[in-house]
Amino acid sequence: MSPLRTTLAVLTLSAAGLAGIVGWEGYSGTAYRDVAGVPTIGYGTTEGVKMGDTITKPEAMARAKTDVQAFEGALRRCVKVPLHQHEYDALVSISYNIGPGAFCRSTLVRKLNAGDYVGACAEILRWNRAGGRVVQGLVNRRKAEYRLCIGSAP
């Protein structure tokens, strides 16, 4: 790992980062309500989804890539400090899952922009609830994102 962080303007989600997101999100060809009750389809797409919608795996992957670009844009707007690729991938993943608004308003971003990289990564672990309750799948995902963020992912 390079000791120097890179400006966000040149970072993009890595192939491994995308694989991680779609792996955690899982694929559903038909719209369903996630644990928070939000209509969801494909690899975690929620924007414009209605119950009864369907999508193929190739369409879902294309949509996930498009969705990622929107989350990357939000990340660039609210994160003002340089990052390592692994930090960037972890932050895009959590933003993809919690939404750009919640991400940009978070203590995680405040700590990050203050230069507290370790504290910011630790904040990832706090985002383990959906519908007001702790969800084990989110606990597992956040642990993996935290390890990625601090640079100790397998």
RAFEN-V877365 format. One record per residue. N is the residue number from 1. RES is the residue in one letter. PSI is psi in degrees with one decimal (999 if undefined). BURIAL is + if it has 16 or more other ideal C-beta (glycine too) atoms within 10 Angstrom, else -. Layout:
N | RES | PSI | BURIAL
N | RES | PSI | BURIAL
This chain:
1 | M | 134.8 | -
2 | S | 138.7 | -
3 | P | -12.4 | -
4 | L | 136.9 | -
5 | R | 159.3 | -
6 | T | 145.9 | -
7 | T | 144.2 | -
8 | L | -24.3 | +
9 | A | -26.4 | -
10 | V | -4.3 | -
11 | L | 143.2 | +
12 | T | 158.5 | -
13 | L | 130.8 | +
14 | S | 164.5 | -
15 | A | -39.7 | -
16 | A | -36.9 | -
17 | G | -43.7 | +
18 | L | -43.1 | +
19 | A | -38.9 | -
20 | G | -45.1 | +
21 | I | -51.1 | +
22 | V | -29.8 | +
23 | G | -45.7 | -
24 | W | -39.5 | +
25 | E | -36.2 | +
26 | G | 163.3 | -
27 | Y | 136.4 | +
28 | S | 123.8 | +
29 | G | -13.0 | -
30 | T | 148.0 | -
31 | A | 141.6 | +
32 | Y | 166.0 | -
33 | R | 123.4 | -
34 | D | -178.2 | -
35 | V | -20.5 | -
36 | A | 0.7 | -
37 | G | 11.2 | -
38 | V | 128.2 | -
39 | P | 128.1 | +
40 | T | 148.9 | +
41 | I | 165.0 | +
42 | G | -125.7 | +
43 | Y | 55.8 | +
44 | G | 12.8 | +
45 | T | 132.7 | +
46 | T | -26.2 | -
47 | E | 119.5 | -
48 | G | 11.4 | -
49 | V | 135.5 | +
50 | K | 147.2 | -
51 | M | 136.3 | -
52 | G | -15.8 | -
53 | D | 150.4 | +
54 | T | 159.3 | -
55 | I | 143.9 | +
56 | T | 165.5 | -
57 | K | -46.0 | -
58 | P | -40.4 | -
59 | E | -39.8 | -
60 | A | -39.2 | +
61 | M | -41.6 | +
62 | A | -41.5 | -
63 | R | -40.9 | +
64 | A | -41.9 | +
65 | K | -40.6 | -
66 | T | -43.9 | -
67 | D | -42.6 | +
68 | V | -41.3 | +
69 | Q | -38.6 | -
70 | A | -40.4 | -
71 | F | -34.8 | +
72 | E | -39.4 | +
73 | G | -42.2 | -
74 | A | -41.3 | +
75 | L | -44.0 | +
76 | R | -32.0 | -
77 | R | -34.6 | -
78 | C | -20.2 | +
79 | V | 125.0 | +
80 | K | 7.9 | -
81 | V | 155.5 | +
82 | P | 157.2 | -
83 | L | 157.8 | +
84 | H | 158.2 | +
85 | Q | -43.4 | +
86 | H | -35.4 | +
87 | E | -45.2 | +
88 | Y | -47.7 | +
89 | D | -43.4 | +
90 | A | -41.6 | +
91 | L | -36.2 | +
92 | V | -40.1 | +
93 | S | -48.9 | +
94 | I | -37.4 | +
95 | S | -40.9 | +
96 | Y | -36.7 | +
97 | N | -38.8 | +
98 | I | -13.8 | +
99 | G | 148.1 | +
100 | P | -33.4 | +
101 | G | -51.6 | -
102 | A | -40.6 | -
103 | F | -50.6 | +
104 | C | -25.6 | +
105 | R | -0.3 | -
106 | S | 158.1 | +
107 | T | -32.7 | -
108 | L | -50.3 | +
109 | V | -39.7 | +
110 | R | -45.1 | -
111 | K | -43.2 | +
112 | L | -49.7 | +
113 | N | -18.4 | -
114 | A | 0.4 | -
115 | G | 7.1 | -
116 | D | 76.9 | -
117 | Y | -43.4 | +
118 | V | -46.3 | -
119 | G | -38.5 | -
120 | A | -46.0 | +
121 | C | -39.6 | +
122 | A | -31.0 | +
123 | E | -26.9 | +
124 | I | -39.3 | +
125 | L | -20.6 | -
126 | R | -19.0 | -
127 | W | 62.7 | +
128 | N | 17.9 | +
129 | R | 149.8 | -
130 | A | 135.1 | +
131 | G | 27.8 | -
132 | G | 1.6 | -
133 | R | 152.2 | -
134 | V | 132.3 | -
135 | V | 122.7 | +
136 | Q | -37.5 | -
137 | G | -37.0 | -
138 | L | -36.5 | +
139 | V | -47.0 | -
140 | N | -45.3 | -
141 | R | -45.6 | +
142 | R | -36.7 | +
143 | K | -42.4 | -
144 | A | -42.0 | +
145 | E | -38.6 | +
146 | Y | -48.0 | +
147 | R | -40.8 | +
148 | L | -45.3 | +
149 | C | -41.2 | +
150 | I | -3.2 | +
151 | G | 21.3 | -
152 | S | 24.8 | -
153 | A | 146.8 | -
154 | P | 999 | -
